[in-house]
Amino acid sequence: MIRSKLPLVGSTIFTTMSKMAVDFQAINLAQGFPNFAVDERLIEIIQKNLHGNFHQYAPMAGSPLLIEQICKLTLAQYHRTLLSTEVLITSGATQAIFTCIQALVHSKDEVIIIDPAYDCYDPAITLVGAMPVHVAMEVDFTIDWNKVEQLVNSKTKMLIVNNPHNPSGKIWNMNDLNAVSMILEKHPQLLLLSDEVYEYITFENAHLSTHRLTTFLDRLIVISSFGKTFHITGWKLGYLVAPENLMVEIKKVHQFLVFSVNHLAQQSLSEYLNEVDVNSLGAFYQEKRNYFRTLLEKSRFELLPSEGTYFQVVDYKQISSKSDIEFSKELVQKNGVAAIPMSVFYEQQAQQNLLRFCFAKDNFTLEQAAEKLCKI
């Protein structure tokens, strides 16, 4: 008899909803991946590199050329100068997060998670024998940092934050950044793991990165994702930035998880970064967001603000009193559109009548989905 290390974990809601979308031939606005073409320049680069010598292992920490480009990008975007030894290329952001928790969090430690939260945080903490400590955002998806600070004690090893925030689409302001700074100052044992995979997908207001916390760089780990940035989620390519004293431990775990990451993809991205302007991505997705919101104006869904990411949260309380899980399944079966119920992102699944749609789709897909949603 096998005793599960994750007894409460089954198939994720993303797997469930995507399978239902296939089974019922529904439009999949549930899982967060784009369905439009990748930049042709990137395709041309990788086709060229297919004939190069990039089919064997890359260096464990990553391609030196790609690391150099990340250092340039971080300097240009955040005015932070990095050493090459402070960057690690990972097999996606999820592997980066898992690796950091495995390397830095010990049994009996506590880690604070702010709900609604990406679903990989909690299992990674549980697997090392540590204690996930959840605190919920406010109803408007702002964070009461006093509640967060009250949970920090001598056992608290790490605080995990996510900005721009998935699933809500909320982004931080300076008050949030200052509040985190005060918590770090008050608790010198605390590490900050900052999940910033949607850093280049913000709209009216700019992304405020934790890279700005210059006083606390010795305790800061920042997670980024090329998959999200360049809508190449299937490449599973991300990176993390951490100080050398933490990176030594992180690399110890990384080498036994994946050792190194796809060499061909790393080489291609190192060249692509010379040609692409990451600052144009916000406007691209803002147009998507605005178009989707316009299409849903005549629906009975209430559209909540979307300040960043490629997700739109809606309130369906004018349509149904069913739980969000029940309603999302009904939406697939009867109305032909798949969404993600928001309650699954919480430790305690409070009923909020909220769904998350992904608008990183071509216009035809958005139009077809909106037509169905407006008939409800």
C-alpha positions in Angstrom: 0.0 0.0 0.0 1.4 3.3 -1.1 1.0 6.3 1.3 0.6 9.4 -0.8 2.8 12.4 -0.2 0.0 14.6 -1.7 -3.2 12.9 -0.6 -5.3 15.9 -1.3 -4.0 16.4 -4.8 -5.7 14.9 -7.9 -5.9 16.1 -11.5 -5.7 19.8 -11.6 -8.7 21.9 -12.6 -6.7 22.9 -15.7 -6.5 19.3 -16.8 -10.1 18.7 -16.0 -11.5 21.7 -17.8 -9.3 21.2 -20.8 -10.4 17.6 -21.1 -14.1 18.7 -20.8 -13.5 21.3 -23.5 -12.3 18.5 -25.8 -15.0 16.1 -24.8 -17.8 18.6 -25.4 -16.1 20.4 -28.3 -16.1 23.6 -26.3 -14.0 26.8 -26.8 -11.2 26.6 -24.3 -10.7 29.9 -22.5 -9.7 27.9 -19.4 -6.1 27.0 -19.7 -3.7 29.9 -19.9 -2.0 29.5 -23.3 -2.2 31.5 -26.5 -3.6 30.0 -29.7 -2.1 32.5 -32.2 1.1 32.3 -34.2 4.5 32.7 -32.7 6.6 35.6 -34.0 7.9 34.6 -37.4 11.4 36.0 -36.5 11.7 33.4 -33.7 10.6 30.6 -36.1 13.3 31.7 -38.6 15.9 31.7 -35.9 15.1 28.3 -34.5 15.0 26.9 -38.1 18.5 28.2 -38.7 19.7 26.8 -35.4 18.4 23.3 -36.2 21.5 23.0 -38.4 23.8 24.2 -35.7 25.6 22.4 -32.8 22.9 22.9 -30.2 21.6 19.4 -29.8 23.6 18.3 -26.8 23.5 19.4 -23.2 23.7 23.1 -22.5 25.8 24.2 -19.4 24.0 23.3 -16.2 23.2 26.9 -15.2 22.2 27.9 -18.8 23.6 29.1 -22.1 26.2 31.9 -21.4 24.7 33.8 -24.3 21.2 33.7 -22.9 22.3 34.6 -19.4 24.2 37.6 -20.8 21.0 38.7 -22.6 19.0 38.3 -19.4 21.5 40.5 -17.6 21.1 43.1 -20.3 17.3 42.9 -20.1 17.2 43.2 -16.3 19.5 46.2 -16.5 17.4 47.9 -19.1 14.1 47.2 -17.5 14.8 47.4 -13.8 18.2 49.2 -13.6 19.6 46.2 -11.8 23.1 45.0 -12.6 23.4 41.2 -12.3 26.3 38.9 -12.2 26.1 35.9 -14.5 26.2 33.6 -11.5 22.9 35.2 -10.2 20.9 33.8 -13.1 19.7 30.3 -13.6 17.8 29.0 -16.7 15.0 26.6 -15.8 12.6 24.3 -17.5 9.7 26.8 -17.1 8.8 29.0 -14.1 7.1 26.1 -12.3 10.4 24.2 -12.1 12.1 27.4 -10.9 9.6 27.8 -8.1 9.7 24.1 -7.1 13.5 24.1 -7.2 13.8 27.2 -4.9 11.4 25.7 -2.4 13.2 22.4 -2.4 16.6 24.1 -1.9 15.7 26.7 0.6 12.8 25.5 2.7 13.2 22.8 5.4 10.9 20.5 7.3 8.8 22.3 9.9 9.5 25.7 8.2 6.5 27.8 7.4 5.8 29.5 4.0 3.2 32.2 3.5 1.0 32.0 0.4 -1.4 34.7 -0.6 -4.7 33.4 -2.0 -5.9 33.1 -4.7 -2.6 31.5 -5.6 -1.1 29.5 -8.4 -1.6 25.9 -7.6 2.1 24.7 -7.7 3.1 26.6 -4.5 1.3 24.5 -1.9 2.4 21.1 -3.1 6.1 22.1 -3.4 6.0 23.3 0.2 4.2 20.1 1.4 6.7 17.8 -0.3 9.6 19.2 1.8 7.6 18.7 5.0 7.0 22.4 5.6 3.8 24.1 6.4 1.9 26.3 3.8 0.3 29.2 5.6 -2.5 30.8 3.5 -3.8 34.3 3.8 -6.6 35.5 1.5 -6.7 38.7 -0.5 -9.5 41.2 0.1 -12.6 41.0 -2.1 -11.2 43.5 -4.6 -7.9 41.4 -4.8 -5.9 43.9 -2.9 -3.6 42.6 -0.1 -4.0 43.5 3.5 -0.3 43.5 4.4 -1.0 43.8 8.1 -2.7 40.4 7.9 0.3 39.0 6.1 2.8 40.4 8.6 0.8 39.0 11.5 1.4 35.5 10.2 5.2 35.9 10.2 7.0 34.2 13.1 10.3 32.6 13.9 9.4 29.6 11.8 8.5 31.6 8.7 11.2 31.0 6.1 9.6 32.4 2.9 6.9 34.7 1.6 5.6 33.9 -1.9 4.2 36.8 -3.9 2.8 36.9 -7.4 2.7 40.2 -9.4 1.1 40.7 -12.0 -1.3 38.4 -10.3 -2.8 35.2 -11.7 -5.7 34.6 -11.5 -7.1 38.1 -10.6 -5.2 40.2 -13.1 -4.3 42.7 -10.3 -1.0 44.5 -10.3 0.9 46.1 -7.4 1.3 49.8 -6.6 4.0 51.5 -4.6 2.1 50.9 -1.3 2.4 47.1 -1.9 6.1 47.4 -2.6 6.7 49.5 0.4 4.7 47.2 2.6 6.7 44.2 1.5 9.9 46.1 2.2 8.7 46.9 5.8 8.0 43.2 6.4 11.4 42.2 5.2 13.1 44.8 7.3 11.2 43.6 10.4 11.9 39.9 9.8 15.6 39.4 8.7 15.2 35.6 8.4 12.5 35.9 5.7 13.1 35.1 2.1 11.0 36.6 -0.6 10.1 34.4 -3.6 8.5 36.7 -6.3 6.6 35.1 -9.1 6.7 37.7 -11.9 6.0 35.6 -15.0 3.6 38.2 -16.4 6.0 41.1 -15.9 5.7 42.4 -19.4 1.9 42.0 -19.7 0.5 45.0 -18.0 -1.8 47.7 -19.3 -2.6 51.2 -18.0 0.0 51.0 -15.3 3.5 49.7 -15.4 4.8 46.6 -13.6 6.5 47.4 -10.3 9.0 44.6 -9.8 10.6 43.4 -6.6 13.9 44.0 -8.4 13.4 47.5 -7.0 13.9 46.3 -3.4 17.6 47.0 -3.5 18.0 46.8 0.2 16.9 43.2 0.3 18.5 41.7 -2.8 20.4 39.2 -0.6 17.0 37.6 0.3 15.1 38.0 -3.0 14.4 35.4 -5.7 12.6 36.6 -8.8 10.9 34.1 -11.2 10.4 35.0 -14.9 9.0 33.1 -17.9 10.0 33.3 -21.6 7.0 31.0 -22.2 4.6 33.7 -20.9 6.5 36.7 -22.3 6.8 35.4 -25.9 3.7 33.2 -25.9 5.7 30.0 -26.3 4.4 28.1 -23.3 5.2 24.7 -24.8 8.9 25.5 -24.8 8.9 25.4 -21.0 11.7 27.9 -20.6 12.0 30.3 -17.7 14.7 31.7 -15.4 15.2 32.9 -11.9 17.4 35.5 -10.4 18.9 35.1 -6.9 21.9 36.2 -4.9 24.9 33.9 -5.1 24.6 32.6 -1.5 21.1 31.3 -2.3 21.9 30.3 -5.9 24.6 27.9 -4.7 21.9 25.9 -2.9 19.3 26.3 -5.7 21.7 25.0 -8.3 22.4 21.9 -6.2 18.8 20.9 -6.5 18.4 22.1 -10.2 21.2 19.8 -11.4 19.4 16.7 -10.0 16.0 17.8 -11.3 16.7 18.6 -15.0 20.5 19.2 -15.0 20.2 21.6 -18.0 17.5 23.0 -20.2 16.8 22.7 -24.0 19.9 24.0 -25.7 18.3 24.7 -29.0 15.6 26.8 -27.4 18.1 28.7 -25.3 20.3 29.6 -28.2 17.4 30.7 -30.3 16.0 33.0 -27.5 19.5 34.5 -26.9 19.4 35.6 -30.6 15.7 36.6 -30.5 16.2 39.0 -27.6 18.3 41.1 -29.9 15.4 41.7 -32.2 12.3 41.9 -30.0 11.0 44.8 -27.9 9.4 43.3 -24.7 7.8 46.7 -24.0 5.4 46.2 -26.9 3.8 43.2 -25.3 1.6 45.2 -23.0 -0.1 47.1 -25.8 -0.6 43.9 -27.8 -2.4 42.1 -24.9 -4.2 45.3 -23.9 -5.8 45.3 -27.4 -6.9 41.7 -26.8 -8.3 42.5 -23.4 -10.2 45.5 -24.7 -11.7 43.6 -27.6 -12.8 40.7 -25.4 -14.4 43.1 -22.9 -16.2 44.9 -25.7 -17.5 41.6 -27.0 -18.9 40.8 -23.5 -20.5 44.2 -22.9 -24.0 42.9 -23.7 -23.6 39.7 -21.7 -25.0 39.2 -18.2 -21.4 38.7 -16.8 -19.9 41.5 -14.7 -16.4 42.2 -15.8 -13.9 42.8 -13.1 -10.8 45.0 -13.7 -7.9 43.3 -15.5 -4.7 45.3 -15.0 -2.2 42.7 -16.2 -1.7 39.1 -17.3 -3.9 37.7 -20.0 -6.9 36.8 -17.8 -10.3 38.3 -17.3 -12.3 37.6 -14.2 -16.1 37.7 -14.4 -18.8 37.6 -11.8 -21.8 35.5 -12.8 -24.1 36.2 -9.9 -26.8 37.6 -12.2 -26.9 34.3 -14.1 -26.7 31.5 -11.5 -26.4 30.8 -7.8 -24.6 27.6 -8.4 -21.0 27.1 -7.1 -18.3 28.2 -9.5 -17.2 24.6 -10.0 -20.7 23.5 -10.9 -21.3 26.5 -13.1 -18.1 26.2 -15.0 -18.9 22.6 -15.8 -22.4 23.6 -16.9 -20.8 26.3 -19.0 -18.8 23.7 -20.9 -21.6 21.2 -21.3 -24.5 23.5 -22.2 -22.9 26.6 -23.5 -19.7 25.4 -25.2 -17.1 27.6 -23.3 -14.5 26.4 -20.8 -13.4 28.7 -17.9 -11.6 28.2 -14.6 -13.6 28.5 -11.3 -11.8 31.0 -9.0 -12.4 29.0 -5.8 -9.8 26.4 -6.8 -7.1 29.0 -6.2 -7.9 29.2 -2.5 -7.1 26.9 0.4 -10.6 27.5 1.7 -12.9 27.4 -1.3 -15.3 30.3 -0.5 -18.2 30.8 -2.9 -17.6 34.0 -4.9 -19.4 33.4 -8.2 -16.3 34.2 -10.1 -14.7 32.6 -13.2 -11.4 33.3 -15.0 -11.3 33.5 -18.8 -8.0 33.6 -20.8 -8.1 36.2 -23.6 -4.8 35.2 -25.1 -6.6 33.9 -28.2 -7.0 35.0 -31.8 -10.0 37.3 -32.5 -12.0 34.6 -34.1 -11.9 32.4 -31.0 -12.8 35.4 -28.8 -15.7 36.3 -31.1 -17.0 32.7 -31.1 -16.7 32.4 -27.3 -18.4 35.8 -26.7 -21.3 34.9 -29.0 -22.0 31.9 -26.8 -21.5 33.8 -23.6 -23.8 36.6 -24.6 -26.7 34.2 -25.2 -26.7 33.0 -21.6 
